[in-house]
């Protein structure tokens, strides 16, 4: 047995102990774990955004624990076992990689993704877009929908065409703003964001990760602005927009020089 298998067996044994002996672990259900699993997933995503390998290791472990936990509960409910979970994903990977485990030929990763979607339809999926979770954050969902549509050829030819679509949607949003129709503004704003996400995809940029980096940058700069205001014996609410803007620009300039 290799080292990874030994470690995994140890985790399973610990899970069995906790489920039997720990009052908190004994009390958990798939419903109580759900929100915690979502939180752990976002914590892993944060670590990935920061390229913090130490945290990635830790959060990946937390998420792995949750998978083992669900499998344990599934076994208790006579629904499935951990072995079923592992064998299920193994079989799925083999079936969906015929270029590795069969005689299908592929030229690149795009061919692999196209084959993947074709196989899923053969397995009984009713739509190429099925499988995209309803509760995904809107930005991530837009990216996944666009990627899936691409696999059947519903795709722009080049980046320039996508940018033209962005400009078209921007113009339509401005028209809606002029009309002061809130419903239309919301619709056109959504169309613009969707087209920008598509543009990011053509630029091979992760739109969700890009926005999150901007969020973190804003938090950092705003916090520094608060600190500089305090150093001047003020609070931001005491300052004019011009004063705050001057501090903000100073912080930006400092970052560019670093």
C-alpha positions in Angstrom: 0.0 0.0 0.0 1.5 3.4 -1.0 1.8 6.3 1.3 -1.3 8.2 0.0 -3.4 5.0 0.5 -2.2 4.6 4.0 -3.0 8.3 4.8 -6.4 8.0 3.3 -7.2 4.8 5.3 -6.1 6.7 8.5 -8.6 9.5 7.7 -11.4 7.0 7.1 -10.6 5.3 10.5 -10.6 8.6 12.3 -14.0 9.5 10.7 -15.4 6.2 11.9 -14.1 6.9 15.4 -15.5 10.5 15.4 -18.9 9.3 14.1 -19.1 6.8 16.9 -17.7 8.7 19.9 -17.9 12.5 19.3 -21.3 14.1 20.2 -20.9 16.8 17.6 -19.9 14.5 14.7 -22.6 12.0 15.7 -25.2 14.8 15.4 -24.3 15.9 11.8 -26.5 15.1 8.8 -26.1 15.8 5.1 -28.3 18.9 5.7 -26.2 20.3 8.5 -23.0 19.7 6.6 -24.2 21.4 3.4 -23.5 25.0 4.4 -20.2 24.1 6.0 -19.1 22.3 2.8 -20.0 25.5 0.8 -17.9 27.5 3.3 -15.0 25.1 3.0 -15.1 25.3 -0.8 -15.0 29.1 -0.7 -12.1 29.0 1.7 -10.2 26.7 -0.7 -11.1 29.1 -3.6 -9.7 32.1 -1.6 -6.5 30.2 -1.0 -6.2 29.4 -4.7 -6.8 33.1 -5.6 -3.9 34.1 -3.3 -1.7 31.2 -4.5 -1.2 30.4 -0.8 0.0 26.8 -1.1 0.0 26.2 2.7 -3.7 27.2 2.9 -4.5 25.3 -0.3 -3.1 22.1 1.4 -5.1 22.8 4.6 -8.4 23.7 2.9 -8.1 20.7 0.5 -7.8 18.5 3.6 -10.9 20.1 5.1 -12.9 19.5 1.9 -11.6 15.9 1.7 -12.9 15.3 5.2 -16.4 16.5 4.1 -16.4 14.0 1.2 -15.5 11.2 3.6 -18.2 12.4 6.0 -20.9 12.3 3.3 -19.8 8.8 2.4 -20.0 7.7 6.0 -23.5 9.1 6.4 -24.5 7.5 3.0 -23.3 4.1 4.3 -25.3 4.6 7.5 -28.4 5.4 5.5 -27.8 2.3 3.2 -27.5 4.6 0.2 -23.9 4.2 -0.9 -20.5 3.5 0.5 -17.1 5.2 0.2 -16.1 2.4 -2.1 -19.1 3.2 -4.3 -18.1 6.9 -4.4 -14.5 6.1 -5.4 -15.4 3.4 -7.9 -18.1 5.6 -9.4 -15.7 8.4 -10.2 -13.1 6.0 -11.5 -15.6 4.5 -13.9 -16.8 7.9 -15.0 -13.2 9.0 -15.7 -12.5 5.9 -17.8 -15.7 6.2 -19.8 -15.2 10.0 -20.4 -11.6 9.6 -21.5 -11.8 7.2 -24.5 -8.7 8.9 -25.9 -6.8 7.4 -22.9 -8.7 4.1 -22.3 -10.1 3.6 -25.8 -9.2 4.2 -29.4 -10.6 7.7 -29.8 -8.1 10.2 -31.2 -7.9 13.9 -30.1 -5.8 16.8 -31.1 -6.0 19.0 -28.1 -7.9 19.8 -24.9 -10.8 21.3 -26.8 -11.4 18.0 -28.5 -11.4 16.3 -25.1 -14.1 18.7 -23.8 -16.2 18.2 -26.9 -16.0 14.4 -26.5 -16.9 14.8 -22.8 -20.1 16.7 -23.6 -21.1 14.2 -26.3 -20.6 11.3 -23.9 -22.7 13.0 -21.2 -25.6 13.4 -23.8 -25.3 9.7 -24.6 -25.5 8.9 -20.9 -28.9 10.5 -20.8 -28.3 14.2 -20.3 -31.2 16.1 -21.9 -29.2 19.3 -22.6 -25.6 20.3 -23.2 -26.3 22.9 -20.4 -27.5 20.4 -17.9 -25.2 19.7 -15.1 -24.5 23.4 -14.3 -25.6 23.8 -10.7 -28.5 26.2 -10.2 -27.0 27.6 -7.1 -23.6 28.5 -8.7 -22.6 32.2 -8.3 -23.8 34.0 -11.4 -20.3 34.9 -12.7 -19.1 31.3 -12.5 -22.4 30.0 -13.9 -22.1 32.3 -16.9 -18.6 31.0 -17.6 -19.7 27.4 -17.4 -22.8 28.0 -19.6 -20.6 29.7 -22.2 -18.0 26.9 -22.1 -20.7 24.2 -22.5 -22.3 26.0 -25.5 -18.9 26.2 -27.1 -18.6 22.5 -27.2 -21.4 22.2 -29.8 -20.0 25.1 -31.9 -22.2 27.9 -30.4 -19.3 30.3 -30.2 -17.9 33.5 -31.6 -15.1 33.2 -34.2 -12.6 35.6 -32.6 -12.0 38.1 -29.8 -12.8 41.0 -32.0 -16.4 39.8 -32.6 -16.9 39.4 -28.9 -15.7 42.9 -28.2 -18.1 44.2 -30.8 -20.9 42.4 -28.9 -19.7 44.1 -25.6 -19.9 47.5 -27.3 -23.4 46.6 -28.6 -24.6 45.6 -25.2 -23.1 48.8 -23.7 -25.0 50.9 -26.1 -28.2 49.1 -25.3 -27.6 49.6 -21.6 -27.2 53.4 -22.1 -30.4 53.5 -24.1 -32.2 51.7 -21.2 -30.7 54.2 -18.8 -32.0 57.1 -20.9 -35.4 55.5 -20.9 -35.2 55.2 -17.0 -36.9 51.8 -17.3 -35.5 49.9 -14.3 -36.5 46.5 -15.6 -34.9 47.2 -19.0 -31.8 48.6 -17.3 -31.4 45.4 -15.2 -31.8 43.2 -18.3 -29.3 45.2 -20.4 -26.8 45.4 -17.5 -27.0 41.6 -17.2 -26.5 41.2 -20.9 -23.4 43.5 -20.7 -21.9 41.6 -17.8 -22.5 38.3 -19.6 -20.8 39.6 -22.7 -17.8 40.9 -20.7 -17.5 37.5 -19.1 -17.5 36.0 -22.6 -14.7 38.5 -23.5 -12.7 37.5 -20.5 -13.0 33.9 -21.6 -11.7 34.7 -25.0 -8.7 36.5 -23.3 -8.2 33.3 -21.3 -8.9 35.2 -18.1 -11.0 33.8 -15.2 -13.7 36.5 -14.8 -14.6 35.3 -11.3 -11.0 35.2 -10.1 -10.3 38.6 -11.8 -13.2 40.3 -10.0 -12.2 38.7 -6.7 -8.7 40.0 -7.0 -10.1 43.5 -7.6 -12.3 43.0 -4.5 -9.2 42.2 -2.5 -7.3 45.2 -3.9 -10.2 47.5 -3.1 -10.3 46.2 0.5 -6.6 46.7 0.9 -6.6 50.2 -0.5 -9.7 51.3 1.4 -8.2 50.0 4.7 -5.0 51.9 4.0 -7.1 55.0 3.3 -8.8 54.6 6.7 -5.5 54.2 8.4 -4.1 57.3 6.8 -7.2 59.3 7.8 -6.7 58.2 11.4 -3.0 59.2 11.2 -4.3 62.7 10.3 -6.6 62.7 13.3 -9.7 62.2 11.2 -12.3 59.6 10.1 -13.3 59.1 6.5 -16.8 60.5 7.3 -15.1 63.8 8.3 -13.3 64.1 5.0 -14.5 65.4 1.7 -14.6 63.2 -1.4 -11.7 65.3 -2.8 -9.6 64.6 0.3 -10.3 60.9 0.2 -9.6 60.8 -3.5 -6.2 62.4 -2.9 -5.3 59.7 -0.4 -6.6 57.0 -2.7 -4.5 58.2 -5.6 -1.4 58.4 -3.3 -1.9 54.8 -2.3 -2.3 53.7 -5.9 0.8 55.6 -6.9 2.8 54.0 -4.1 1.6 50.5 -5.2 2.8 51.3 -8.8 6.2 52.2 -7.5 6.6 49.1 -5.3 
